Amino acid sequence: MLFCYYEKVNYLFVLYVLCNYYPAACQEEEDGPYHGKYLGKFNSYHHQVSGDVYAVDERTLLLKTNVLERYFNKDFTLVLPDKKKITDIKWFAIYDIWSQNTFGDIYIPEGFEPPTVQNIALLTGKTNAISTSAVEILDAKRIRLNQFVYDGKPKKAYFWVGVGAQPVVKGTKVPDDLDPLRAYKNITITLDLPGDITIFNIDWFSIFDHESKRSLASIIIPEALNVPPSLVKIIPHKNELPNCLQLHRDFQVSWEIFGPQITIQLAGQIAENEYLSFGISGSDERSQMIGADVAVAYIDGYRGFATDYNITALTPCVKVLGQYKGVCKDELVGGQDSNQMNTAVRENGINIITYRRTLISHENMEPAFHDLYSKTDVTIQTSPKEPQNNCFAFTKSKAILGEPWKKGQIFDKTIRVFNTYIGPSGGKKGYQAITGHSSTALAWYVNGLLAPELWLRRGLSYQFRVRGGNDPHSAEYYHPLIITDEPHGGIDRRLDDDFESYKKFNRSLVVTCQPGDPGILELTPNSSWPDIIYYNSFTQANMGWKIHVVDSFNQRVYSRANKSVAPFLLMLSLLIYQALFIV
């Protein structure tokens, strides 16, 4: 027999292998959420043990029971030890080893098949080169398309699910950032069904083109699939305003117009130190950041903010030749804050911020690089004949992060010259993973490496050849190189997170330069310099990284923690020409 300890020493959940078989009725639950395949109820012998048992997958049981005082009317899961499967055991018991009494047990039916990943028909299409090597239903809310191929030519195609005999316009987008599908080439993707939708209440899955109103490819979802329950937590959210638009699976906006004013509510599943942004495009024809009038909404402690910003350049707000440019508060650029804050609350990890403003504008947490954004034009009919609401419940699952790129390091006692350029920051796998800092769209490259750590030896002279821009009128591309003991310093979008490694990312870049010579920064570290300094941009924060200053290259990491170091600052603003990595 196998013992699985789960409570006090005198109580054991016992798994018996190769024991007698006793049939148990197998039934599916009719109401409530899906918990897995139903095994049956506990047979009760002592202490009024009762409850239901479900098979979550081939190795996991879910108990909905009053077992022991600590777990009275609680749900909890047990994973079988030693890689045992449910099909390897005959029965499961709650057993007291001191009195050698069984309080309750349940028998595993012969031929029982626990929930597992199910393969269904392939997703293929006669147009747009649509194909898959396999389609898997991972659990009640997840679909995986293996080696998915799609040419991305239709402009308004989405992953689409619904009910009925075949795909139709009436359905629901499956979150792929809720943007039209891009091109895919042998990419394996996992899709989460939105809100409270599960695999059991849809009939089909499709790639649906809303411009031509036809399905490009579809598959029928078989009934009563024996799959594991979903571990995704559904977080209900009720919209208080009549109109609601789902901008992203983690971001929705609702609104109501009364007279010349509009009340807007932003709801987003974000971290406590993140913000939501929403506003009017800078163009009447398309979604455009330049010229946009936006609200940046966040909660600081118990206080909410919905600050009015004007966007004049794709960069954080900087002062260029006496004028503020970039994403700046309206008050800094001669305008006024048009937003009137109403309410702000954080519930279940969701920031809900409501504010009011006039329909026509009369025109601190500073926004920087944003992780989520609309990649296509988004239009809103503010005064529909009937209220519109396509929002669904928020869901929360364990984040699966891709492997960050390998961190660059330059540790070479023979190097005296460093070539520095400006290029894309590489998204979450790049600068943010390397430094742990939030980033703008750009970062420093040194000798071809993205924000590497450098090692310099005291007493040796070094030269930095700086190519960071020579136009002080440019808020985006003017970056004097500075070297200080302060780690931070002072938008061309790419799918950087899709690159598996820095090597593949680097090979996608092309160097483009304006004519001229680089600016030269020469320095000789001495004994007064701190052990750690940083190279960065003078105009924008978080573009560079760390420099180690050592006494000898024989010891890579050297500590001078006990040495008092005077305040240190070295800065050079001499730049001759601009070089950018671009696609």
Secondary structure, 3 states (H helix, E strand, C coil): CEEECCCCCCCEEEEECCCCCCCCCCCCCCCCCCCCEEEEECEECCCCCCEEEEECCCCEEEEEECCCHHHCCEEEEEECHHHCCHHHCCEEEEEECCCCEEEEEEECCCCCCCCCCEEECCCCCCCCCCECCEEEEEECCEEEEEEEEECCCCCCEEEEEECCCCCCCCCEECCCCCCCCCCEEEEEEEEECCCCCCHHHCCEEEEEECCCCEEEEEEECCCCCCCCCCCCEEECCCCCCCEEEEEECCEEEEEEEECCEEEEEEEEECCCCCCEEEEECCCCCCCCCCCCEEEEEEEECCEEEEEEEEECCCCECEEECCEEECEEEHHHHCCCCCCEEEEEEEECCEEEEEEEEECCCCCCCCCCCCCCCCCCCCCCCCCCCCCCECCCCEEECCCCCCCCCCCCEECCCCCCEEEEEEEECCHHHCHHHHHCCCCCCEEEEECCEECCEEEEECCCCEEEEECCCCCCCCCCCCCCEEEECCCCCCCCCCCHHHCCCHHHHHHCCEEEECCCCCEEEEECCCCCCCCEEEEEECCCCCCCCEEEEECCCCCCCCCCCCCCCCCCEEECCCCCCCEEEEC
